[in-house]
Amino acid sequence: MEYATLGNSGVEVSEVGFGAWVVGTDWWGDRTRDDAIDMVQHALDEDVTFFDTGDVYGHGDSEEIIGEALAEHRDEVTVSTKIGYDFYNNPQAGHGELPKKVTPEWVHTAVDRSLDRLGMDHVELLMLHNANVDEVDEDVLEALDELREEGKVEAIGWALGPSIGWLAEGDAAVANEFDALQTVFNLFEQTPGQHFIDTIREQNADTSVLARVPHSSGLLNEQVTPETEFEADDHRAHRPTEWYETGFEKLETLRFLERAEQRSAEDSSGEQPRERDGERTMGQAAIQWLLYHDEVASVTPTFRTNADIDEWAGASDTPPLSDEEYDRVQELYQDNFGIDRDDGMDALRSSVGGADLEETGMKSAGD
């Protein structure tokens, strides 16, 4: 496992992290509390040290599970949590989004409640959870600074969502020198991730990117196949059928990523390069594509089983993408992987009426 630092905060994260939205809820498969704790501890055994939870996940259950599972390993790990929803006064209705609450007073209250559930006196990273750009004013920014001064958090981030888009929010995170920016980012969905990377480079900013949904809801790890039938409560079922149908075809154009060239050291042996078959699984290749970008500090796959952890945490041990492989992927992406039909995903979410999407060529799906 390799490790990176979030911005200039000094907070270190494993380049493959554990997204704790899978524990405390049944949206990604039902499991017992003991099973959930075992998953967290198994990830730690596989050198995963970055654990990303949120107060709304299971209405606090995820934080309690993370706290219990890591209690004896607190000095070995980096813990992140998120705040910004008022689930205390609002019941969960299916997968629907709860009312947001982002005020200075709520920031302090929510963090204290999260720390109590985690059984910790601080978290390394605190992220605003899906906050709209107009909700994060100077008073909220001051409250975040106060939390750092109090020692309750070390780094500040902004998690974008719940669906894909929110360029105005990501740009604001960079402009306000947030340490981390979490967004949906993968081989098939490169906007807005590539936009944020360009912005960070143009502004010479220190913000790090945390990539979620790296496997495009099961396509790039091949856990969704043409034979897959989603259960009614499967979180991946929100994707249109066209997305998966075109995705299966796109996937076949990327098979070259499962092969990696092992270059012998010519200055020592003089041997010619030789190819190795299957050095990366497609799921590992999808992670390595993200890590090709220096701005991406960590990738948080949706681990469903210990076998997932073994494979995707092991991505660090596979060959990094070469420049040639990366360029070939980008050429395919620019040509829509050679597919000339609608995939049902031509819109991004925007809280500013789509004004932030003009350069993308995509339409607004609303806020």
Sequence and secondary structure as in RCSB ss.txt:
>XXXX:A:sequence
MEYATLGNSGVEVSEVGFGAWVVGTDWWGDRTRDDAIDMVQHALDEDVTFFDTGDVYGHGDSEEIIGEALAEHRD
EVTVSTKIGYDFYNNPQAGHGELPKKVTPEWVHTAVDRSLDRLGMDHVELLMLHNANVDEVDEDVLEALDELREE
GKVEAIGWALGPSIGWLAEGDAAVANEFDALQTVFNLFEQTPGQHFIDTIREQNADTSVLARVPHSSGLLNEQVT
PETEFEADDHRAHRPTEWYETGFEKLETLRFLERAEQRSAEDSSGEQPRERDGERTMGQAAIQWLLYHDEVASVT
PTFRTNADIDEWAGASDTPPLSDEEYDRVQELYQDNFGIDRDDGMDALRSSVGGADLEETGMKSAGD
>XXXX:A:secstr
  EEE TTS  EEESB EEGGGSSSSTT    HHHHHHHHHHHHHTT  EEE  TTTTTTHHHHHHHHHHGGGGG
G EEEEEE B  SSS   TT    B   HHHHHHHHHHHHHHHT S EEEEEEES  GGG  HHHHHHHHHHHHT
TSEEEEEEE  SSSB HHHHHHHHHTT SEEEEE  SS  TTHHHHHHHHHHTT   EEEEE TTTTTTTTT S 
TT    TT GGGGS HHHHHHHHHHHHTTGGGGEEEE   TTTT    EEEETSS HHHHHHHHHHTSTTEEEEE
    SHHHHHHHHGGGGS    HHHHHHHHHHHHTGGG  S  S  EEB SSTTGGGGGGT EE   
